[in-house]
Amino acid sequence: MSKRTFNTLYIVIGIIPFLMLIFPGFELGNRATPIIMGLPFSFFWVLLWIVITFIALITLYRLDPEKDEEEDV
């Protein structure tokens, strides 16, 4: 994977969760009636996107083409 493709993917994966946590993306999960794991759905929605972002960033770190290169200091 080229560095340019990786950077584009990194930006897209960083923006999608951000958009899901602000208006209008948050409107999809802005409900209180279903209780999931003892939390109103809106709290669960926020926690879900935090976990999804964390997993996506770990995956991107493992795919980073420059991860294994040693830096000259």
Predicted model as a PDB file, atoms N, CA, C, CB and O in Angstrom, pLDDT in the B-factor column:
MODEL        1                                                                  
ATOM      1  N   MET A   1       0.849  -1.163   0.000  1.00 72.00           N  
ATOM      2  CA  MET A   1       0.000   0.000   0.000  1.00 72.00           C  
ATOM      3  C   MET A   1       0.904   1.238   0.000  1.00 72.00           C  
ATOM      4  CB  MET A   1      -0.971  -0.009   1.226  1.00 72.00           C  
ATOM      5  O   MET A   1       1.861   1.318   0.771  1.00 72.00           O  
ATOM      6  N   SER A   2       0.597   2.178  -0.852  1.00 79.00           N  
ATOM      7  CA  SER A   2       1.425   3.381  -0.934  1.00 79.00           C  
ATOM      8  C   SER A   2       1.135   4.301   0.252  1.00 79.00           C  
ATOM      9  CB  SER A   2       1.176   4.126  -2.268  1.00 79.00           C  
ATOM     10  O   SER A   2       0.089   4.204   0.894  1.00 79.00           O  
ATOM     11  N   LYS A   3       2.069   5.182   0.522  1.00 82.00           N  
ATOM     12  CA  LYS A   3       1.915   6.107   1.644  1.00 82.00           C  
ATOM     13  C   LYS A   3       0.741   7.052   1.427  1.00 82.00           C  
ATOM     14  CB  LYS A   3       3.197   6.909   1.850  1.00 82.00           C  
ATOM     15  O   LYS A   3       0.038   7.397   2.378  1.00 82.00           O  
ATOM     16  N   ARG A   4       0.523   7.472   0.187  1.00 87.00           N  
ATOM     17  CA  ARG A   4      -0.600   8.378  -0.112  1.00 87.00           C  
ATOM     18  C   ARG A   4      -1.938   7.686   0.135  1.00 87.00           C  
ATOM     19  CB  ARG A   4      -0.524   8.873  -1.576  1.00 87.00           C  
ATOM     20  O   ARG A   4      -2.848   8.281   0.712  1.00 87.00           O  
ATOM     21  N   THR A   5      -2.063   6.436  -0.297  1.00 87.00           N  
ATOM     22  CA  THR A   5      -3.286   5.667  -0.065  1.00 87.00           C  
ATOM     23  C   THR A   5      -3.510   5.457   1.425  1.00 87.00           C  
ATOM     24  CB  THR A   5      -3.219   4.311  -0.788  1.00 87.00           C  
ATOM     25  O   THR A   5      -4.634   5.569   1.914  1.00 87.00           O  
ATOM     26  N   PHE A   6      -2.438   5.153   2.142  1.00 84.00           N  
ATOM     27  CA  PHE A   6      -2.543   4.948   3.580  1.00 84.00           C  
ATOM     28  C   PHE A   6      -3.000   6.228   4.275  1.00 84.00           C  
ATOM     29  CB  PHE A   6      -1.201   4.479   4.155  1.00 84.00           C  
ATOM     30  O   PHE A   6      -3.863   6.178   5.152  1.00 84.00           O  
ATOM     31  N   ASN A   7      -2.440   7.358   3.900  1.00 87.00           N  
ATOM     32  CA  ASN A   7      -2.832   8.625   4.519  1.00 87.00           C  
ATOM     33  C   ASN A   7      -4.293   8.960   4.245  1.00 87.00           C  
ATOM     34  CB  ASN A   7      -1.942   9.754   4.015  1.00 87.00           C  
ATOM     35  O   ASN A   7      -4.999   9.445   5.128  1.00 87.00           O  
ATOM     36  N   THR A   8      -4.744   8.699   3.019  1.00 90.00           N  
ATOM     37  CA  THR A   8      -6.149   8.941   2.678  1.00 90.00           C  
ATOM     38  C   THR A   8      -7.060   8.037   3.497  1.00 90.00           C  
ATOM     39  CB  THR A   8      -6.391   8.715   1.174  1.00 90.00           C  
ATOM     40  O   THR A   8      -8.080   8.492   4.015  1.00 90.00           O  
ATOM     41  N   LEU A   9      -6.709   6.780   3.617  1.00 89.00           N  
ATOM     42  CA  LEU A   9      -7.486   5.837   4.410  1.00 89.00           C  
ATOM     43  C   LEU A   9      -7.517   6.253   5.877  1.00 89.00           C  
ATOM     44  CB  LEU A   9      -6.913   4.425   4.273  1.00 89.00           C  
ATOM     45  O   LEU A   9      -8.560   6.168   6.526  1.00 89.00           O  
ATOM     46  N   TYR A  10      -6.394   6.697   6.393  1.00 88.00           N  
ATOM     47  CA  TYR A  10      -6.289   7.149   7.783  1.00 88.00           C  
ATOM     48  C   TYR A  10      -7.207   8.344   8.034  1.00 88.00           C  
ATOM     49  CB  TYR A  10      -4.832   7.519   8.120  1.00 88.00           C  
ATOM     50  O   TYR A  10      -7.879   8.406   9.064  1.00 88.00           O  
ATOM     51  N   ILE A  11      -7.236   9.282   7.105  1.00 91.00           N  
ATOM     52  CA  ILE A  11      -8.097  10.460   7.257  1.00 91.00           C  
ATOM     53  C   ILE A  11      -9.567  10.076   7.196  1.00 91.00           C  
ATOM     54  CB  ILE A  11      -7.784  11.500   6.175  1.00 91.00           C  
ATOM     55  O   ILE A  11     -10.363  10.557   8.002  1.00 91.00           O  
ATOM     56  N   VAL A  12      -9.939   9.221   6.259  1.00 91.00           N  
ATOM     57  CA  VAL A  12     -11.334   8.799   6.126  1.00 91.00           C  
ATOM     58  C   VAL A  12     -11.793   8.050   7.378  1.00 91.00           C  
ATOM     59  CB  VAL A  12     -11.511   7.910   4.877  1.00 91.00           C  
ATOM     60  O   VAL A  12     -12.890   8.293   7.880  1.00 91.00           O  
ATOM     61  N   ILE A  13     -10.956   7.143   7.881  1.00 90.00           N  
ATOM     62  CA  ILE A  13     -11.329   6.383   9.068  1.00 90.00           C  
ATOM     63  C   ILE A  13     -11.357   7.282  10.301  1.00 90.00           C  
ATOM     64  CB  ILE A  13     -10.357   5.218   9.283  1.00 90.00           C  
ATOM     65  O   ILE A  13     -12.055   6.973  11.267  1.00 90.00           O  
ATOM     66  N   GLY A  14     -10.625   8.367  10.289  1.00 88.00           N  
ATOM     67  CA  GLY A  14     -10.689   9.316  11.392  1.00 88.00           C  
ATOM     68  C   GLY A  14     -11.900  10.223  11.331  1.00 88.00           C  
ATOM     69  O   GLY A  14     -12.408  10.652  12.367  1.00 88.00           O  
ATOM     70  N   ILE A  15     -12.370  10.522  10.123  1.00 91.00           N  
ATOM     71  CA  ILE A  15     -13.501  11.444   9.961  1.00 91.00           C  
ATOM     72  C   ILE A  15     -14.849  10.763  10.172  1.00 91.00           C  
ATOM     73  CB  ILE A  15     -13.464  12.070   8.583  1.00 91.00           C  
ATOM     74  O   ILE A  15     -15.764  11.375  10.723  1.00 91.00           O  
ATOM     75  N   ILE A  16     -14.988   9.526   9.749  1.00 90.00           N  
ATOM     76  CA  ILE A  16     -16.279   8.838   9.846  1.00 90.00           C  
ATOM     77  C   ILE A  16     -16.776   8.762  11.302  1.00 90.00           C  
ATOM     78  CB  ILE A  16     -16.166   7.421   9.255  1.00 90.00           C  
ATOM     79  O   ILE A  16     -17.920   9.140  11.555  1.00 90.00           O  
ATOM     80  N   PRO A  17     -15.979   8.295  12.259  1.00 87.00           N  
ATOM     81  CA  PRO A  17     -16.482   8.284  13.642  1.00 87.00           C  
ATOM     82  C   PRO A  17     -16.774   9.687  14.167  1.00 87.00           C  
ATOM     83  CB  PRO A  17     -15.476   7.599  14.557  1.00 87.00           C  
ATOM     84  O   PRO A  17     -17.722   9.876  14.929  1.00 87.00           O  
ATOM     85  N   PHE A  18     -15.976  10.664  13.770  1.00 87.00           N  
ATOM     86  CA  PHE A  18     -16.224  12.041  14.183  1.00 87.00           C  
ATOM     87  C   PHE A  18     -17.599  12.505  13.703  1.00 87.00           C  
ATOM     88  CB  PHE A  18     -15.124  12.971  13.639  1.00 87.00           C  
ATOM     89  O   PHE A  18     -18.346  13.129  14.458  1.00 87.00           O  
ATOM     90  N   LEU A  19     -17.928  12.202  12.459  1.00 86.00           N  
ATOM     91  CA  LEU A  19     -19.226  12.597  11.916  1.00 86.00           C  
ATOM     92  C   LEU A  19     -20.378  11.851  12.578  1.00 86.00           C  
ATOM     93  CB  LEU A  19     -19.258  12.359  10.421  1.00 86.00           C  
ATOM     94  O   LEU A  19     -21.484  12.382  12.682  1.00 86.00           O  
ATOM     95  N   MET A  20     -20.127  10.634  13.021  1.00 84.00           N  
ATOM     96  CA  MET A  20     -21.182   9.869  13.688  1.00 84.00           C  
ATOM     97  C   MET A  20     -21.433  10.356  15.116  1.00 84.00           C  
ATOM     98  CB  MET A  20     -20.819   8.390  13.706  1.00 84.00           C  
ATOM     99  O   MET A  20     -22.439   9.994  15.726  1.00 84.00           O  
ATOM    100  N   LEU A  21     -20.534  11.167  15.646  1.00 82.00           N  
ATOM    101  CA  LEU A  21     -20.701  11.673  17.010  1.00 82.00           C  
ATOM    102  C   LEU A  21     -21.187  13.117  17.056  1.00 82.00           C  
ATOM    103  CB  LEU A  21     -19.399  11.563  17.758  1.00 82.00           C  
ATOM    104  O   LEU A  21     -21.430  13.649  18.139  1.00 82.00           O  
ATOM    105  N   ILE A  22     -21.333  13.758  15.902  1.00 84.00           N  
ATOM    106  CA  ILE A  22     -21.869  15.111  15.869  1.00 84.00           C  
ATOM    107  C   ILE A  22     -23.117  15.113  14.998  1.00 84.00           C  
ATOM    108  CB  ILE A  22     -20.811  16.127  15.336  1.00 84.00           C  
ATOM    109  O   ILE A  22     -23.414  14.130  14.319  1.00 84.00           O  
ATOM    110  N   PHE A  23     -23.842  16.220  15.024  1.00 73.00           N  
ATOM    111  CA  PHE A  23     -25.033  16.344  14.200  1.00 73.00           C  
ATOM    112  C   PHE A  23     -24.635  16.326  12.736  1.00 73.00           C  
ATOM    113  CB  PHE A  23     -25.810  17.631  14.540  1.00 73.00           C  
ATOM    114  O   PHE A  23     -23.639  16.973  12.413  1.00 73.00           O  
ATOM    115  N   PRO A  24     -25.305  15.659  11.829  1.00 74.00           N  
ATOM    116  CA  PRO A  24     -26.536  14.897  11.947  1.00 74.00           C  
ATOM    117  C   PRO A  24     -26.322  13.409  12.213  1.00 74.00           C  
ATOM    118  CB  PRO A  24     -27.337  15.063  10.708  1.00 74.00           C  
ATOM    119  O   PRO A  24     -27.298  12.679  12.382  1.00 74.00           O  
ATOM    120  N   GLY A  25     -25.085  12.941  12.255  1.00 70.00           N  
ATOM    121  CA  GLY A  25     -24.857  11.513  12.483  1.00 70.00           C  
ATOM    122  C   GLY A  25     -25.344  11.040  13.841  1.00 70.00           C  
ATOM    123  O   GLY A  25     -25.824   9.914  13.969  1.00 70.00           O  
ATOM    124  N   PHE A  26     -25.229  11.877  14.842  1.00 77.00           N  
ATOM    125  CA  PHE A  26     -25.662  11.486  16.184  1.00 77.00           C  
ATOM    126  C   PHE A  26     -27.174  11.299  16.261  1.00 77.00           C  
ATOM    127  CB  PHE A  26     -25.218  12.528  17.202  1.00 77.00           C  
ATOM    128  O   PHE A  26     -27.670  10.587  17.134  1.00 77.00           O  
ATOM    129  N   GLU A  27     -27.899  11.932  15.356  1.00 79.00           N  
ATOM    130  CA  GLU A  27     -29.358  11.796  15.350  1.00 79.00           C  
ATOM    131  C   GLU A  27     -29.793  10.346  15.118  1.00 79.00           C  
ATOM    132  CB  GLU A  27     -29.966  12.699  14.274  1.00 79.00           C  
ATOM    133  O   GLU A  27     -30.894   9.960  15.509  1.00 79.00           O  
ATOM    134  N   LEU A  28     -28.936   9.547  14.487  1.00 76.00           N  
ATOM    135  CA  LEU A  28     -29.273   8.128  14.287  1.00 76.00           C  
ATOM    136  C   LEU A  28     -29.326   7.389  15.612  1.00 76.00           C  
ATOM    137  CB  LEU A  28     -28.253   7.455  13.355  1.00 76.00           C  
ATOM    138  O   LEU A  28     -30.105   6.447  15.764  1.00 76.00           O  
ATOM    139  N   GLY A  29     -28.515   7.799  16.566  1.00 74.00           N  
ATOM    140  CA  GLY A  29     -28.458   7.107  17.841  1.00 74.00           C  
ATOM    141  C   GLY A  29     -28.991   7.909  19.005  1.00 74.00           C  
ATOM    142  O   GLY A  29     -28.834   7.495  20.154  1.00 74.00           O  
ATOM    143  N   ASN A  30     -29.612   9.032  18.750  1.00 76.00           N  
ATOM    144  CA  ASN A  30     -30.081   9.905  19.818  1.00 76.00           C  
ATOM    145  C   ASN A  30     -31.455   9.467  20.310  1.00 76.00           C  
ATOM    146  CB  ASN A  30     -30.127  11.359  19.341  1.00 76.00           C  
ATOM    147  O   ASN A  30     -32.468  10.114  20.044  1.00 76.00           O  
ATOM    148  N   ARG A  31     -31.463   8.350  21.036  1.00 75.00           N  
ATOM    149  CA  ARG A  31     -32.696   7.826  21.623  1.00 75.00           C  
ATOM    150  C   ARG A  31     -32.375   7.363  23.033  1.00 75.00           C  
ATOM    151  CB  ARG A  31     -33.298   6.656  20.763  1.00 75.00           C  
ATOM    152  O   ARG A  31     -31.235   7.003  23.327  1.00 75.00           O  
ATOM    153  N   ALA A  32     -33.360   7.370  23.895  1.00 73.00           N  
ATOM    154  CA  ALA A  32     -33.145   6.923  25.266  1.00 73.00           C  
ATOM    155  C   ALA A  32     -33.889   5.632  25.564  1.00 73.00           C  
ATOM    156  CB  ALA A  32     -33.574   7.998  26.238  1.00 73.00           C  
ATOM    157  O   ALA A  32     -33.596   4.979  26.565  1.00 73.00           O  
ATOM    158  N   THR A  33     -34.833   5.249  24.733  1.00 80.00           N  
ATOM    159  CA  THR A  33     -35.698   4.128  25.072  1.00 80.00           C  
ATOM    160  C   THR A  33     -35.012   2.768  25.103  1.00 80.00           C  
ATOM    161  CB  THR A  33     -36.809   4.076  24.116  1.00 80.00           C  
ATOM    162  O   THR A  33     -35.167   2.085  26.115  1.00 80.00           O  
ATOM    163  N   PRO A  34     -34.282   2.310  24.114  1.00 84.00           N  
ATOM    164  CA  PRO A  34     -33.665   0.995  24.309  1.00 84.00           C  
ATOM    165  C   PRO A  34     -32.490   1.118  25.281  1.00 84.00           C  
ATOM    166  CB  PRO A  34     -33.190   0.398  22.949  1.00 84.00           C  
ATOM    167  O   PRO A  34     -31.636   1.993  25.138  1.00 84.00           O  
ATOM    168  N   ILE A  35     -32.466   0.245  26.247  1.00 85.00           N  
ATOM    169  CA  ILE A  35     -31.380   0.212  27.224  1.00 85.00           C  
ATOM    170  C   ILE A  35     -30.466  -0.946  26.836  1.00 85.00           C  
ATOM    171  CB  ILE A  35     -31.925   0.053  28.705  1.00 85.00           C  
ATOM    172  O   ILE A  35     -30.901  -2.096  26.771  1.00 85.00           O  
ATOM    173  N   ILE A  36     -29.197  -0.635  26.578  1.00 86.00           N  
ATOM    174  CA  ILE A  36     -28.217  -1.642  26.178  1.00 86.00           C  
ATOM    175  C   ILE A  36     -27.105  -1.628  27.206  1.00 86.00           C  
ATOM    176  CB  ILE A  36     -27.661  -1.376  24.735  1.00 86.00           C  
ATOM    177  O   ILE A  36     -26.469  -0.598  27.425  1.00 86.00           O  
ATOM    178  N   MET A  37     -26.867  -2.769  27.840  1.00 87.00           N  
ATOM    179  CA  MET A  37     -25.846  -2.911  28.877  1.00 87.00           C  
ATOM    180  C   MET A  37     -26.031  -1.861  29.980  1.00 87.00           C  
ATOM    181  CB  MET A  37     -24.441  -2.791  28.259  1.00 87.00           C  
ATOM    182  O   MET A  37     -25.054  -1.338  30.516  1.00 87.00           O  
ATOM    183  N   GLY A  38     -27.280  -1.561  30.309  1.00 87.00           N  
ATOM    184  CA  GLY A  38     -27.585  -0.621  31.374  1.00 87.00           C  
ATOM    185  C   GLY A  38     -27.443   0.837  30.992  1.00 87.00           C  
ATOM    186  O   GLY A  38     -27.573   1.709  31.850  1.00 87.00           O  
ATOM    187  N   LEU A  39     -27.180   1.126  29.727  1.00 84.00           N  
ATOM    188  CA  LEU A  39     -26.999   2.502  29.269  1.00 84.00           C  
ATOM    189  C   LEU A  39     -28.118   2.884  28.305  1.00 84.00           C  
ATOM    190  CB  LEU A  39     -25.619   2.677  28.593  1.00 84.00           C  
ATOM    191  O   LEU A  39     -28.591   2.046  27.538  1.00 84.00           O  
ATOM    192  N   PRO A  40     -28.541   4.148  28.342  1.00 86.00           N  
ATOM    193  CA  PRO A  40     -29.448   4.604  27.283  1.00 86.00           C  
ATOM    194  C   PRO A  40     -28.746   4.477  25.932  1.00 86.00           C  
ATOM    195  CB  PRO A  40     -29.906   6.080  27.532  1.00 86.00           C  
ATOM    196  O   PRO A  40     -27.518   4.513  25.855  1.00 86.00           O  
ATOM    197  N   PHE A  41     -29.519   4.331  24.895  1.00 83.00           N  
ATOM    198  CA  PHE A  41     -28.938   4.065  23.583  1.00 83.00           C  
ATOM    199  C   PHE A  41     -27.981   5.166  23.144  1.00 83.00           C  
ATOM    200  CB  PHE A  41     -30.035   3.902  22.554  1.00 83.00           C  
ATOM    201  O   PHE A  41     -26.993   4.874  22.470  1.00 83.00           O  
ATOM    202  N   SER A  42     -28.243   6.426  23.505  1.00 83.00           N  
ATOM    203  CA  SER A  42     -27.362   7.509  23.079  1.00 83.00           C  
ATOM    204  C   SER A  42     -25.969   7.369  23.709  1.00 83.00           C  
ATOM    205  CB  SER A  42     -27.977   8.869  23.448  1.00 83.00           C  
ATOM    206  O   SER A  42     -24.969   7.639  23.045  1.00 83.00           O  
ATOM    207  N   PHE A  43     -25.890   6.954  24.972  1.00 85.00           N  
ATOM    208  CA  PHE A  43     -24.579   6.717  25.600  1.00 85.00           C  
ATOM    209  C   PHE A  43     -23.888   5.527  24.955  1.00 85.00           C  
ATOM    210  CB  PHE A  43     -24.732   6.482  27.119  1.00 85.00           C  
ATOM    211  O   PHE A  43     -22.687   5.560  24.687  1.00 85.00           O  
ATOM    212  N   PHE A  44     -24.658   4.480  24.711  1.00 87.00           N  
ATOM    213  CA  PHE A  44     -24.109   3.300  24.055  1.00 87.00           C  
ATOM    214  C   PHE A  44     -23.575   3.655  22.667  1.00 87.00           C  
ATOM    215  CB  PHE A  44     -25.176   2.198  23.951  1.00 87.00           C  
ATOM    216  O   PHE A  44     -22.530   3.146  22.259  1.00 87.00           O  
ATOM    217  N   TRP A  45     -24.284   4.525  21.938  1.00 86.00           N  
ATOM    218  CA  TRP A  45     -23.874   4.961  20.604  1.00 86.00           C  
ATOM    219  C   TRP A  45     -22.489   5.610  20.660  1.00 86.00           C  
ATOM    220  CB  TRP A  45     -24.909   5.949  20.012  1.00 86.00           C  
ATOM    221  O   TRP A  45     -21.622   5.303  19.842  1.00 86.00           O  
ATOM    222  N   VAL A  46     -22.289   6.500  21.622  1.00 87.00           N  
ATOM    223  CA  VAL A  46     -21.001   7.188  21.759  1.00 87.00           C  
ATOM    224  C   VAL A  46     -19.902   6.194  22.108  1.00 87.00           C  
ATOM    225  CB  VAL A  46     -21.083   8.290  22.834  1.00 87.00           C  
ATOM    226  O   VAL A  46     -18.830   6.222  21.503  1.00 87.00           O  
ATOM    227  N   LEU A  47     -20.156   5.311  23.080  1.00 92.00           N  
ATOM    228  CA  LEU A  47     -19.157   4.311  23.458  1.00 92.00           C  
ATOM    229  C   LEU A  47     -18.847   3.362  22.313  1.00 92.00           C  
ATOM    230  CB  LEU A  47     -19.634   3.520  24.665  1.00 92.00           C  
ATOM    231  O   LEU A  47     -17.694   2.975  22.122  1.00 92.00           O  
ATOM    232  N   LEU A  48     -19.856   2.987  21.554  1.00 91.00           N  
ATOM    233  CA  LEU A  48     -19.659   2.107  20.400  1.00 91.00           C  
ATOM    234  C   LEU A  48     -18.712   2.740  19.392  1.00 91.00           C  
ATOM    235  CB  LEU A  48     -21.002   1.786  19.732  1.00 91.00           C  
ATOM    236  O   LEU A  48     -17.815   2.062  18.891  1.00 91.00           O  
ATOM    237  N   TRP A  49     -18.884   4.013  19.082  1.00 91.00           N  
ATOM    238  CA  TRP A  49     -18.021   4.669  18.103  1.00 91.00           C  
ATOM    239  C   TRP A  49     -16.621   4.902  18.646  1.00 91.00           C  
ATOM    240  CB  TRP A  49     -18.628   5.987  17.671  1.00 91.00           C  
ATOM    241  O   TRP A  49     -15.661   4.935  17.876  1.00 91.00           O  
ATOM    242  N   ILE A  50     -16.490   5.062  19.939  1.00 92.00           N  
ATOM    243  CA  ILE A  50     -15.149   5.163  20.524  1.00 92.00           C  
ATOM    244  C   ILE A  50     -14.415   3.838  20.348  1.00 92.00           C  
ATOM    245  CB  ILE A  50     -15.226   5.549  22.030  1.00 92.00           C  
ATOM    246  O   ILE A  50     -13.242   3.825  19.974  1.00 92.00           O  
ATOM    247  N   VAL A  51     -15.086   2.737  20.611  1.00 95.00           N  
ATOM    248  CA  VAL A  51     -14.477   1.411  20.449  1.00 95.00           C  
ATOM    249  C   VAL A  51     -14.174   1.129  18.976  1.00 95.00           C  
ATOM    250  CB  VAL A  51     -15.406   0.317  21.018  1.00 95.00           C  
ATOM    251  O   VAL A  51     -13.107   0.605  18.658  1.00 95.00           O  
ATOM    252  N   ILE A  52     -15.093   1.470  18.082  1.00 93.00           N  
ATOM    253  CA  ILE A  52     -14.869   1.259  16.650  1.00 93.00           C  
ATOM    254  C   ILE A  52     -13.663   2.066  16.181  1.00 93.00           C  
ATOM    255  CB  ILE A  52     -16.125   1.647  15.837  1.00 93.00           C  
ATOM    256  O   ILE A  52     -12.848   1.564  15.406  1.00 93.00           O  
ATOM    257  N   THR A  53     -13.541   3.302  16.638  1.00 92.00           N  
ATOM    258  CA  THR A  53     -12.398   4.135  16.267  1.00 92.00           C  
ATOM    259  C   THR A  53     -11.099   3.538  16.773  1.00 92.00           C  
ATOM    260  CB  THR A  53     -12.568   5.550  16.811  1.00 92.00           C  
ATOM    261  O   THR A  53     -10.106   3.506  16.046  1.00 92.00           O  
ATOM    262  N   PHE A  54     -11.093   3.064  18.011  1.00 93.00           N  
ATOM    263  CA  PHE A  54      -9.910   2.448  18.600  1.00 93.00           C  
ATOM    264  C   PHE A  54      -9.464   1.230  17.796  1.00 93.00           C  
ATOM    265  CB  PHE A  54     -10.186   2.051  20.049  1.00 93.00           C  
ATOM    266  O   PHE A  54      -8.282   1.088  17.484  1.00 93.00           O  
ATOM    267  N   ILE A  55     -10.397   0.360  17.465  1.00 94.00           N  
ATOM    268  CA  ILE A  55     -10.072  -0.852  16.698  1.00 94.00           C  
ATOM    269  C   ILE A  55      -9.581  -0.487  15.293  1.00 94.00           C  
ATOM    270  CB  ILE A  55     -11.308  -1.785  16.607  1.00 94.00           C  
ATOM    271  O   ILE A  55      -8.639  -1.097  14.788  1.00 94.00           O  
ATOM    272  N   ALA A  56     -10.216   0.504  14.666  1.00 91.00           N  
ATOM    273  CA  ALA A  56      -9.794   0.926  13.328  1.00 91.00           C  
ATOM    274  C   ALA A  56      -8.381   1.507  13.351  1.00 91.00           C  
ATOM    275  CB  ALA A  56     -10.778   1.958  12.759  1.00 91.00           C  
ATOM    276  O   ALA A  56      -7.589   1.237  12.448  1.00 91.00           O  
ATOM    277  N   LEU A  57      -8.060   2.293  14.362  1.00 89.00           N  
ATOM    278  CA  LEU A  57      -6.725   2.885  14.438  1.00 89.00           C  
ATOM    279  C   LEU A  57      -5.658   1.837  14.740  1.00 89.00           C  
ATOM    280  CB  LEU A  57      -6.694   3.974  15.501  1.00 89.00           C  
ATOM    281  O   LEU A  57      -4.541   1.938  14.233  1.00 89.00           O  
ATOM    282  N   ILE A  58      -5.978   0.841  15.548  1.00 91.00           N  
ATOM    283  CA  ILE A  58      -5.024  -0.248  15.787  1.00 91.00           C  
ATOM    284  C   ILE A  58      -4.777  -1.012  14.482  1.00 91.00           C  
ATOM    285  CB  ILE A  58      -5.550  -1.213  16.897  1.00 91.00           C  
ATOM    286  O   ILE A  58      -3.639  -1.364  14.170  1.00 91.00           O  
ATOM    287  N   THR A  59      -5.844  -1.265  13.727  1.00 90.00           N  
ATOM    288  CA  THR A  59      -5.701  -1.957  12.451  1.00 90.00           C  
ATOM    289  C   THR A  59      -4.852  -1.133  11.485  1.00 90.00           C  
ATOM    290  CB  THR A  59      -7.081  -2.244  11.838  1.00 90.00           C  
ATOM    291  O   THR A  59      -3.993  -1.679  10.793  1.00 90.00           O  
ATOM    292  N   LEU A  60      -5.087   0.167  11.437  1.00 87.00           N  
ATOM    293  CA  LEU A  60      -4.278   1.021  10.564  1.00 87.00           C  
ATOM    294  C   LEU A  60      -2.822   1.049  11.005  1.00 87.00           C  
ATOM    295  CB  LEU A  60      -4.840   2.441  10.541  1.00 87.00           C  
ATOM    296  O   LEU A  60      -1.924   1.095  10.163  1.00 87.00           O  
ATOM    297  N   TYR A  61      -2.577   1.024  12.291  1.00 86.00           N  
ATOM    298  CA  TYR A  61      -1.201   0.997  12.775  1.00 86.00           C  
ATOM    299  C   TYR A  61      -0.483  -0.257  12.289  1.00 86.00           C  
ATOM    300  CB  TYR A  61      -1.169   1.067  14.308  1.00 86.00           C  
ATOM    301  O   TYR A  61       0.684  -0.206  11.901  1.00 86.00           O  
ATOM    302  N   ARG A  62      -1.191  -1.380  12.315  1.00 87.00           N  
ATOM    303  CA  ARG A  62      -0.577  -2.635  11.855  1.00 87.00           C  
ATOM    304  C   ARG A  62      -0.350  -2.635  10.346  1.00 87.00           C  
ATOM    305  CB  ARG A  62      -1.454  -3.828  12.243  1.00 87.00           C  
ATOM    306  O   ARG A  62       0.552  -3.317   9.861  1.00 87.00           O  
ATOM    307  N   LEU A  63      -1.148  -1.886   9.603  1.00 82.00           N  
ATOM    308  CA  LEU A  63      -1.004  -1.814   8.146  1.00 82.00           C  
ATOM    309  C   LEU A  63      -0.053  -0.716   7.695  1.00 82.00           C  
ATOM    310  CB  LEU A  63      -2.351  -1.597   7.510  1.00 82.00           C  
ATOM    311  O   LEU A  63       0.240  -0.614   6.504  1.00 82.00           O  
ATOM    312  N   ASP A  64       0.437   0.107   8.616  1.00 82.00           N  
ATOM    313  CA  ASP A  64       1.288   1.248   8.275  1.00 82.00           C  
ATOM    314  C   ASP A  64       2.539   0.780   7.539  1.00 82.00           C  
ATOM    315  CB  ASP A  64       1.677   2.032   9.542  1.00 82.00           C  
ATOM    316  O   ASP A  64       3.309  -0.022   8.066  1.00 82.00           O  
ATOM    317  N   PRO A  65       2.742   1.281   6.321  1.00 73.00           N  
ATOM    318  CA  PRO A  65       3.905   0.830   5.545  1.00 73.00           C  
ATOM    319  C   PRO A  65       5.238   1.304   6.128  1.00 73.00           C  
ATOM    320  CB  PRO A  65       3.784   1.315   4.117  1.00 73.00           C  
ATOM    321  O   PRO A  65       6.268   0.691   5.850  1.00 73.00           O  
ATOM    322  N   GLU A  66       5.250   2.354   6.913  1.00 77.00           N  
ATOM    323  CA  GLU A  66       6.496   2.861   7.473  1.00 77.00           C  
ATOM    324  C   GLU A  66       6.708   2.444   8.925  1.00 77.00           C  
ATOM    325  CB  GLU A  66       6.524   4.358   7.372  1.00 77.00           C  
ATOM    326  O   GLU A  66       7.641   2.919   9.572  1.00 77.00           O  
ATOM    327  N   LYS A  67       5.863   1.572   9.437  1.00 71.00           N  
ATOM    328  CA  LYS A  67       5.963   1.157  10.838  1.00 71.00           C  
ATOM    329  C   LYS A  67       7.266   0.464  11.138  1.00 71.00           C  
ATOM    330  CB  LYS A  67       4.822   0.249  11.197  1.00 71.00           C  
ATOM    331  O   LYS A  67       7.858   0.694  12.192  1.00 71.00           O  
ATOM    332  N   ASP A  68       7.728  -0.378  10.235  1.00 70.00           N  
ATOM    333  CA  ASP A  68       8.914  -1.189  10.495  1.00 70.00           C  
ATOM    334  C   ASP A  68      10.225  -0.510  10.105  1.00 70.00           C  
ATOM    335  CB  ASP A  68       8.797  -2.484   9.767  1.00 70.00           C  
ATOM    336  O   ASP A  68      11.304  -1.022  10.404  1.00 70.00           O  
ATOM    337  N   GLU A  69      10.135   0.629   9.444  1.00 68.00           N  
ATOM    338  CA  GLU A  69      11.352   1.316   9.053  1.00 68.00           C  
ATOM    339  C   GLU A  69      11.976   1.993  10.257  1.00 68.00           C  
ATOM    340  CB  GLU A  69      11.070   2.337   7.950  1.00 68.00           C  
ATOM    341  O   GLU A  69      11.281   2.584  11.084  1.00 68.00           O  
ATOM    342  N   GLU A  70      13.283   1.903  10.348  1.00 60.00           N  
ATOM    343  CA  GLU A  70      13.999   2.545  11.438  1.00 60.00           C  
ATOM    344  C   GLU A  70      14.275   3.986  11.062  1.00 60.00           C  
ATOM    345  CB  GLU A  70      15.312   1.799  11.762  1.00 60.00           C  
ATOM    346  O   GLU A  70      14.648   4.286   9.927  1.00 60.00           O  
ATOM    347  N   GLU A  71      14.089   4.874  12.025  1.00 60.00           N  
ATOM    348  CA  GLU A  71      14.344   6.280  11.772  1.00 60.00           C  
ATOM    349  C   GLU A  71      15.767   6.624  12.150  1.00 60.00           C  
ATOM    350  CB  GLU A  71      13.359   7.160  12.539  1.00 60.00           C  
ATOM    351  O   GLU A  71      16.261   6.165  13.180  1.00 60.00           O  
ATOM    352  N   ASP A  72      16.437   7.428  11.333  1.00 55.00           N  
ATOM    353  CA  ASP A  72      17.760   7.915  11.664  1.00 55.00           C  
ATOM    354  C   ASP A  72      17.619   9.164  12.520  1.00 55.00           C  
ATOM    355  CB  ASP A  72      18.585   8.203  10.387  1.00 55.00           C  
ATOM    356  O   ASP A  72      17.015  10.154  12.109  1.00 55.00           O  
ATOM    357  N   VAL A  73      18.177   9.099  13.692  1.00 55.00           N  
ATOM    358  CA  VAL A  73      18.072  10.234  14.599  1.00 55.00           C  
ATOM    359  C   VAL A  73      19.378  10.956  14.699  1.00 55.00           C  
ATOM    360  CB  VAL A  73      17.620   9.792  15.967  1.00 55.00           C  
ATOM    361  O   VAL A  73      19.482  11.946  15.423  1.00 55.00           O  
TER     362      VAL A  73                                                      
ENDMDL                                                                          
END                                                                             
